[in-house]
Amino acid sequence: MKESVNETIDDKGRLVRLTRATDGTVVETYYIGRDCEGLVRHEGSLEYIEVDGQKRYWGGIIDPLPSDRRIRFLNDFTVFIIKPDGMKMEMGRMVCNLIEKYRGTIVAERDFTYVDATIRKMYPHFFAKEWEQDLFDYLKSGTSRCLLVRGKHPHRDMFNLRNAIRHLFGYNNGARVKSLVHCAQRQSDAIRQALLFFSMQEIVASVGLKHK
């Protein structure tokens, strides 16, 4: 009999392709992510994949969404975050004005400071060790601001705004990165990320529910 292959969500919440032997034993796990793809290998207790000859280690945390039926009926919204470098440049007022210009409406906001667990939940990826340290140092360097944004096409419009801001004011020069802002690009990501900074009740009150 041949080996079987199927896609599934593993015990860490990741989309993977499992190859099983005829007795059902998993013989190969292939990670399928938006950050990268690759065969999951082990180095002691660590998991890694190789991308262009570079080892990237799993550092993410993917929490299951709460079993709240209201999640399915939330109006379309996205999460837009001004990162520490953007806050230090006092971009808050400008970003709010641009969100309106890009057909968005801010329905909630909250200032916060990243901690390790929040970063791992925001970016559930495989990281190169040096890149991971740079990311953590960067995000923990000051206060950030989380905005919940509604609109007719909030994910598309705020993604376009994110790119425009980065093009005008950001840079990526070796280890030095200034990306200024972040936005969730689809509804499931927006919900998961919003729950890092707001309670479910706060999200419902701010975003509203679709008529059933």
C-alpha positions in Angstrom: 0.0 0.0 0.0 1.1 3.6 -0.7 1.8 6.3 1.9 -1.1 8.7 2.4 -0.9 12.5 2.3 -3.4 15.0 3.8 -3.5 18.6 4.8 -4.6 19.4 8.3 -4.2 21.8 11.3 -1.6 20.4 13.7 -1.5 20.6 17.5 0.1 24.0 17.3 -2.6 25.4 15.0 -0.5 25.4 11.9 -1.5 24.3 8.4 0.6 21.3 7.5 0.7 18.5 5.0 1.2 15.1 6.7 2.6 12.1 5.1 1.7 8.9 6.9 3.0 5.3 6.5 0.6 2.5 5.9 0.2 1.9 9.6 -0.8 5.6 10.2 2.5 6.8 11.6 3.4 10.3 10.5 6.7 10.1 8.6 6.9 13.7 7.3 5.4 17.1 8.2 5.4 19.8 5.6 4.6 23.3 6.9 2.4 25.5 4.6 2.5 29.1 5.8 2.2 32.6 4.5 5.7 33.4 5.8 7.3 30.3 4.1 6.9 26.6 3.4 9.1 23.7 4.1 9.7 20.3 5.6 9.6 20.5 9.5 12.8 19.1 11.0 13.9 18.8 14.6 17.0 20.1 16.5 16.6 18.9 20.0 13.3 20.3 21.3 13.2 22.9 18.5 11.4 22.7 15.2 12.9 24.4 12.1 12.6 24.5 8.3 15.2 25.5 5.8 14.6 28.3 3.4 17.3 29.1 0.9 19.8 27.4 3.1 18.8 29.3 6.2 17.4 27.6 9.3 14.2 29.2 10.5 12.9 28.1 13.9 9.2 27.9 15.0 8.5 30.7 17.5 4.8 31.3 17.1 1.8 30.9 19.4 -1.6 30.3 17.7 -4.4 30.4 20.2 -7.8 29.0 19.2 -10.5 31.5 18.8 -13.1 31.6 21.6 -16.2 29.5 21.1 -18.4 32.6 20.7 -21.1 32.5 18.0 -20.9 36.3 17.6 -17.5 35.9 15.9 -19.2 34.8 12.7 -21.5 37.8 12.6 -18.9 40.6 13.3 -19.0 43.4 10.7 -16.0 43.6 8.4 -13.1 45.4 10.2 -9.4 45.3 10.4 -6.7 46.0 12.9 -4.3 48.9 12.1 -1.3 49.3 14.4 1.1 52.2 14.7 4.4 50.7 15.7 6.9 52.2 18.2 8.9 54.0 15.4 5.7 55.5 14.1 4.6 56.6 17.6 8.0 58.2 18.2 7.5 60.2 14.9 4.1 61.3 16.3 2.3 59.9 13.4 -1.0 59.3 15.2 -3.0 62.3 14.0 -1.7 61.9 10.4 -2.6 58.2 10.4 -6.1 59.0 11.6 -6.6 61.5 8.9 -5.2 59.1 6.3 -7.5 56.3 7.5 -10.5 58.6 6.8 -9.1 59.5 3.4 -8.8 55.8 2.6 -12.5 55.3 3.4 -12.0 53.9 6.9 -13.6 54.7 10.2 -11.8 54.2 13.5 -14.2 52.6 16.0 -11.7 51.9 18.9 -8.1 52.5 19.8 -5.8 51.4 22.6 -2.1 52.1 23.4 0.0 49.2 24.5 3.5 47.9 24.8 4.5 44.6 23.2 5.7 41.7 25.3 7.2 38.5 24.1 4.0 36.5 24.1 2.0 39.2 22.2 4.7 39.3 19.5 4.6 35.5 19.1 0.8 35.6 18.8 0.9 38.5 16.3 3.6 36.8 14.2 3.1 33.0 14.4 6.0 32.2 12.1 9.3 30.4 11.6 12.1 32.9 12.4 15.7 33.0 11.6 17.3 33.6 15.0 18.9 36.9 14.2 15.8 38.2 12.6 13.7 37.1 15.5 15.9 39.1 18.0 15.8 42.2 15.8 12.0 42.0 15.6 11.6 41.6 19.3 13.9 44.5 20.1 12.2 46.7 17.6 8.6 46.0 18.7 9.4 46.3 22.4 11.3 49.6 22.0 8.3 51.8 22.9 4.5 52.2 22.9 2.3 51.1 20.0 -1.3 52.0 19.2 -3.9 49.5 18.0 -6.9 50.9 16.0 -10.0 49.0 15.0 -11.1 50.2 11.6 -14.4 49.6 9.8 -15.2 50.4 6.2 -16.7 49.0 3.0 -13.5 47.2 2.1 -11.3 47.7 5.3 -8.7 45.0 4.6 -8.0 46.1 1.1 -8.1 49.8 1.8 -6.0 49.7 4.9 -3.5 47.4 3.3 -3.1 50.0 0.5 -2.6 52.7 3.2 -0.1 50.6 5.0 2.0 50.2 1.8 1.7 54.0 1.1 2.9 54.9 4.6 5.8 52.5 4.4 6.8 53.7 0.9 6.8 57.3 2.0 8.4 57.1 5.5 9.9 53.6 6.0 13.0 51.8 5.1 14.7 48.4 5.3 18.4 48.7 5.4 20.0 45.4 6.6 19.2 44.8 10.3 17.6 48.3 10.5 13.9 48.2 9.8 11.4 51.1 10.0 8.0 49.7 8.9 5.9 52.1 11.0 2.5 50.5 10.7 0.8 47.1 10.5 -2.6 46.0 9.3 -4.5 42.7 9.3 -5.2 41.6 5.7 -8.3 39.4 6.3 -11.1 39.1 8.7 -9.8 36.0 10.5 -6.5 37.7 11.2 -8.3 40.9 12.3 -10.4 39.0 14.9 -7.4 37.0 16.2 -5.2 40.2 16.5 -8.0 42.4 18.0 -8.4 39.8 20.8 -4.9 40.5 21.9 -5.8 44.0 22.8 -9.6 44.1 23.3 -12.1 41.8 25.0 -14.7 40.1 22.8 -17.4 42.3 24.4 -15.4 45.5 23.5 -14.9 44.3 19.9 -18.6 43.5 19.5 -19.6 46.9 21.0 -17.1 48.8 18.7 -17.5 46.8 15.4 -21.1 45.7 15.6 -22.8 42.6 14.3 -24.3 41.8 10.9 -28.1 41.3 10.8 -28.8 37.6 11.0 
